């Protein structure tokens, strides 16, 4: 269970189910939601487990990750890799048989991107690692939409963009808190290679883009007042919380921004689902 990084998977699923509700214009069948969630969980878990396998050397040297199972020896590296590949294959088969092929292909593509582009290539070589690599975490909305419609619409791509641009300020807040950890293992996260003001300026820019894309997704998805209120008010508050790091870039303040970013994304997608269900009387 620890190999799959369940707390990260929780956040991915928070974005998948509401997207399915918007795509359906109501509540999809319980079986389809369960099948999509199970397949998405397996796919994300497999990708996360491969990430732990690849990063076990630096995980052992970082305070935040030194308790992971491959570092402590609870699980062997070989067993972890077999487990990861096994559940990834199972995810593809499950989604193909119970949902549709496009959802299965999207899930597999997200895994391959996360492993080969982010983990093996960008993470240790580029300060843009989380900017580009974060695309993998945005794919669940495409999976959710395609599971219902069999296609990927403009609204789905806008929601993809929301998560894509939300990821850098979200993760860089955490990286500010653990800057010394990343510096100690030569991982060039933005807060390690750039000064605080430069990092925060970029965080604010991305947060503003999140607000714009959130509103655009609401327009194309025909969402209502509840969603727009959360998208605008919550988005402005997210941007303001990032700007607060100009005055105080302490680890404590950075963690508050990190936690608020999770709250905002969760609230945004929850509002999306509630808005559709309430307006259609479901």
C-alpha positions as CSV (number, residue, x, y, z in Angstrom):
1,X,0.0,0.0,0.0
2,X,2.8,2.4,0.9
3,X,4.5,1.8,-2.5
4,X,1.5,3.2,-4.3
5,X,1.5,6.6,-2.4
6,X,-2.1,6.5,-1.5
7,X,-2.3,10.1,-0.4
8,X,-1.4,11.2,-3.9
9,X,-3.9,8.8,-5.4
10,X,-6.6,10.3,-3.2
11,X,-6.1,13.7,-4.8
12,X,-6.1,12.2,-8.3
13,X,-9.4,10.5,-7.7
14,X,-10.9,13.7,-6.3
15,X,-10.5,15.1,-9.7
16,X,-11.7,12.1,-11.7
17,X,-15.2,11.5,-10.3
18,X,-16.5,15.1,-10.5
19,X,-15.2,15.2,-14.1
20,X,-17.3,12.1,-14.8
21,X,-20.4,13.9,-13.3
22,X,-19.8,16.9,-15.5
23,X,-19.3,14.8,-18.6
24,X,-22.5,12.9,-17.9
25,X,-24.5,16.0,-17.0
26,X,-25.6,14.1,-13.9
27,X,-24.6,11.0,-12.0
28,X,-23.0,8.2,-14.1
29,X,-23.8,4.6,-13.3
30,X,-22.3,3.4,-10.0
31,X,-20.5,0.5,-11.8
32,X,-18.8,2.9,-14.3
33,X,-17.6,5.1,-11.4
34,X,-16.3,2.2,-9.4
35,X,-14.6,0.6,-12.5
36,X,-12.9,3.9,-13.4
37,X,-11.8,4.6,-9.9
38,X,-10.4,1.1,-9.4
39,X,-8.6,1.2,-12.8
40,X,-7.2,4.7,-12.0
41,X,-6.1,3.7,-8.6
42,X,-4.2,0.7,-10.0
43,X,-2.6,2.8,-12.8
44,X,-1.5,5.6,-10.5
45,X,-0.3,3.1,-7.9
46,X,1.8,1.3,-10.4
47,X,3.4,4.5,-11.6
48,X,4.1,5.7,-8.0
49,X,5.7,2.3,-7.1
50,X,8.0,2.5,-10.1
51,X,8.9,6.0,-9.0
52,X,9.9,4.7,-5.6
53,X,11.9,2.0,-7.2
54,X,13.9,4.4,-9.3
55,X,14.3,7.0,-6.5
56,X,15.2,4.6,-3.7
57,X,18.8,6.0,-3.7
58,X,17.8,9.6,-3.1
59,X,14.9,8.7,-0.9
60,X,17.4,7.1,1.6
61,X,19.1,10.5,1.9
62,X,16.1,12.7,2.2
63,X,14.4,13.4,5.6
64,X,10.9,13.4,4.0
65,X,11.3,10.1,2.3
66,X,13.7,8.0,4.5
67,X,10.8,6.0,6.0
68,X,9.6,4.6,2.6
69,X,9.5,0.8,2.4
70,X,12.4,0.4,-0.1
71,X,14.6,2.5,2.1
72,X,13.8,0.6,5.3
73,X,14.0,-2.7,3.6
74,X,10.5,-3.8,4.3
75,X,10.1,-4.5,0.6
76,X,13.0,-5.6,-1.8
77,X,13.6,-3.5,-4.9
78,X,12.9,-6.5,-7.2
79,X,9.6,-7.2,-5.4
80,X,8.6,-3.6,-5.7
81,X,9.3,-3.5,-9.4
82,X,7.4,-6.7,-10.1
83,X,4.5,-5.4,-8.0
84,X,4.5,-2.0,-9.9
85,X,4.6,-3.6,-13.4
86,X,2.0,-6.1,-12.4
87,X,-0.6,-3.7,-11.2
88,X,0.0,-1.4,-14.1
89,X,-0.7,-4.2,-16.5
90,X,-3.8,-5.1,-14.5
91,X,-4.9,-1.5,-14.7
92,X,-4.7,-1.5,-18.5
93,X,-6.6,-4.8,-18.8
94,X,-9.2,-3.7,-16.2
95,X,-9.9,-0.4,-17.9
96,X,-10.0,-1.9,-21.3
97,X,-12.5,-4.6,-20.3
98,X,-14.7,-2.6,-17.9
99,X,-14.5,1.0,-19.2
100,X,-13.1,1.6,-22.7
101,X,-9.8,1.4,-24.6
102,X,-9.2,5.2,-24.7
103,X,-9.3,5.4,-20.9
104,X,-6.9,2.5,-20.7
105,X,-4.5,4.0,-23.2
106,X,-4.6,7.4,-21.4
107,X,-3.9,5.7,-18.0
108,X,-0.9,3.8,-19.5
109,X,0.3,7.0,-21.2
110,X,0.3,8.9,-17.9
111,X,2.3,6.1,-16.3
112,X,4.9,6.0,-19.0
113,X,5.2,9.8,-19.0
114,X,5.5,9.9,-15.2
115,X,8.2,7.2,-15.2
116,X,10.3,8.0,-18.3
117,X,9.8,11.7,-18.8
118,X,9.6,12.9,-15.2
119,X,11.3,10.3,-13.0
120,X,14.1,9.1,-15.2
121,X,14.8,12.2,-17.3
122,X,13.6,15.5,-15.9
123,X,13.6,15.1,-12.1
124,X,17.3,15.1,-11.7
125,X,18.3,17.2,-14.7
126,X,15.9,20.2,-15.1
127,X,14.4,22.9,-12.9
128,X,11.3,22.5,-15.1
129,X,10.9,18.9,-13.9
130,X,7.6,19.3,-12.0
131,X,6.3,21.8,-14.6
132,X,6.5,19.3,-17.5
133,X,6.2,16.1,-15.4
134,X,3.1,17.4,-13.7
135,X,1.2,16.6,-16.9
136,X,0.9,13.0,-15.7
137,X,-1.1,14.1,-12.7
138,X,-3.5,16.0,-14.9
139,X,-4.5,12.9,-17.0
140,X,-7.1,11.5,-14.6
141,X,-9.6,14.2,-15.7
142,X,-9.1,13.0,-19.3
143,X,-9.7,9.4,-18.1
144,X,-12.8,10.5,-16.2
145,X,-14.2,12.3,-19.2
146,X,-13.4,9.6,-21.7
147,X,-14.9,6.9,-19.5
148,X,-18.3,8.5,-19.8
149,X,-18.2,9.9,-23.4
150,X,-15.6,7.8,-25.2
151,X,-14.0,11.1,-26.3
152,X,-12.0,14.0,-24.8
153,X,-13.7,17.4,-25.2
154,X,-12.4,21.0,-24.8
155,X,-13.8,21.1,-21.3
156,X,-11.7,18.0,-20.4
157,X,-8.6,19.7,-21.8
158,X,-9.3,22.9,-19.9
159,X,-9.6,20.8,-16.7
160,X,-6.4,19.1,-17.6
161,X,-4.9,22.6,-17.9
162,X,-6.2,23.6,-14.4
163,X,-4.3,20.7,-12.8
164,X,-1.3,21.1,-15.0
165,X,-0.8,24.7,-14.0
166,X,-1.9,24.1,-10.4
167,X,0.9,21.6,-9.9
168,X,4.0,23.8,-9.9
169,X,2.9,26.3,-7.2
170,X,1.5,23.3,-5.2
171,X,4.7,21.3,-5.4
172,X,7.1,24.3,-5.2
173,X,5.5,25.2,-1.8
174,X,6.5,21.8,-0.6
175,X,9.9,22.1,-2.2
176,X,10.5,25.3,-0.3
177,X,9.8,23.5,3.0
178,X,12.2,20.7,2.0
179,X,14.7,22.8,0.0
180,X,17.7,21.4,1.9
181,X,16.5,17.8,1.2
182,X,16.4,18.4,-2.5
183,X,19.7,20.3,-2.6
184,X,21.4,17.5,-0.6
185,X,20.6,15.0,-3.3
186,X,21.2,17.4,-6.3
187,X,17.6,17.4,-7.5
188,X,17.1,20.9,-9.2
189,X,13.7,21.8,-7.9
190,X,12.9,25.5,-8.6
191,X,13.4,26.6,-5.0
192,X,16.8,25.0,-5.0
193,X,18.2,26.6,-8.2
194,X,16.3,30.0,-8.0
195,X,15.9,32.6,-5.3
196,X,12.7,32.8,-3.4
197,X,11.4,35.9,-5.2
198,X,11.9,34.3,-8.6
199,X,10.2,31.1,-7.5
200,X,7.2,33.0,-5.9
201,X,6.7,35.1,-9.0
202,X,6.4,32.0,-11.1
203,X,4.0,30.5,-8.5
204,X,1.8,33.5,-8.7
205,X,1.8,33.4,-12.5
206,X,0.7,29.8,-12.5
207,X,-1.9,30.4,-9.9
208,X,-3.4,33.2,-12.0
209,X,-3.5,30.9,-15.0
210,X,-5.4,28.3,-12.9
211,X,-8.1,30.9,-12.2
212,X,-8.5,31.8,-15.8
213,X,-8.6,28.1,-16.9
214,X,-11.1,27.3,-14.1
215,X,-13.5,30.0,-15.3
216,X,-13.1,28.9,-18.9
217,X,-13.9,25.3,-18.0
218,X,-17.0,26.5,-16.2
219,X,-18.1,28.3,-19.3
220,X,-17.6,25.4,-21.7
221,X,-18.9,22.9,-19.2
222,X,-22.1,25.0,-18.6
223,X,-21.5,25.1,-14.9
224,X,-23.3,27.4,-12.5
225,X,-22.9,30.0,-9.8
226,X,-21.6,27.7,-7.1
227,X,-18.7,26.5,-9.2
228,X,-17.8,30.0,-10.4
229,X,-17.8,31.3,-6.9
230,X,-15.3,28.7,-5.7
231,X,-13.3,29.0,-8.9
232,X,-12.9,32.8,-8.6
233,X,-12.9,33.4,-4.8
234,X,-10.8,30.2,-4.1
235,X,-8.5,30.9,-7.0
236,X,-7.8,34.5,-5.9
237,X,-7.2,33.2,-2.4
238,X,-4.8,30.6,-3.7
239,X,-2.9,33.3,-5.7
240,X,-2.9,35.6,-2.6
241,X,-1.5,32.8,-0.5
242,X,1.4,32.3,-3.0
243,X,2.0,36.1,-3.0
244,X,2.4,35.9,0.8
245,X,5.6,34.0,0.3
246,X,7.1,37.3,-0.9
247,X,6.9,38.6,2.7
248,X,7.7,35.3,4.4
249,X,9.1,32.3,2.6
250,X,9.6,30.3,5.8
251,X,9.0,26.5,5.8
252,X,6.0,27.0,8.0
253,X,4.4,29.5,5.6
254,X,5.2,27.4,2.6
255,X,3.4,24.4,4.1
256,X,0.4,26.5,4.7
257,X,0.4,27.4,0.9
258,X,0.9,23.7,0.1
259,X,-2.1,22.6,2.3
260,X,-4.3,25.4,0.9
261,X,-3.5,24.4,-2.6
262,X,-4.9,20.9,-1.9
263,X,-7.9,22.4,-0.3
264,X,-8.5,24.7,-3.3
265,X,-8.3,21.9,-5.9
266,X,-10.5,19.6,-3.8
267,X,-13.1,22.4,-3.3
268,X,-13.1,23.3,-7.0
269,X,-13.9,19.8,-8.2
270,X,-16.3,19.2,-5.3
271,X,-18.2,22.4,-6.3
272,X,-18.2,21.2,-9.9
273,X,-19.9,18.0,-8.9
274,X,-22.4,19.5,-6.5
275,X,-23.3,22.3,-9.0
276,X,-24.2,19.7,-11.6
277,X,-26.1,17.4,-9.2
278,X,-28.1,20.2,-7.6
279,X,-29.0,21.9,-10.8
280,X,-30.3,18.6,-12.3
281,X,-32.1,17.6,-9.1
282,X,-30.0,14.5,-8.5
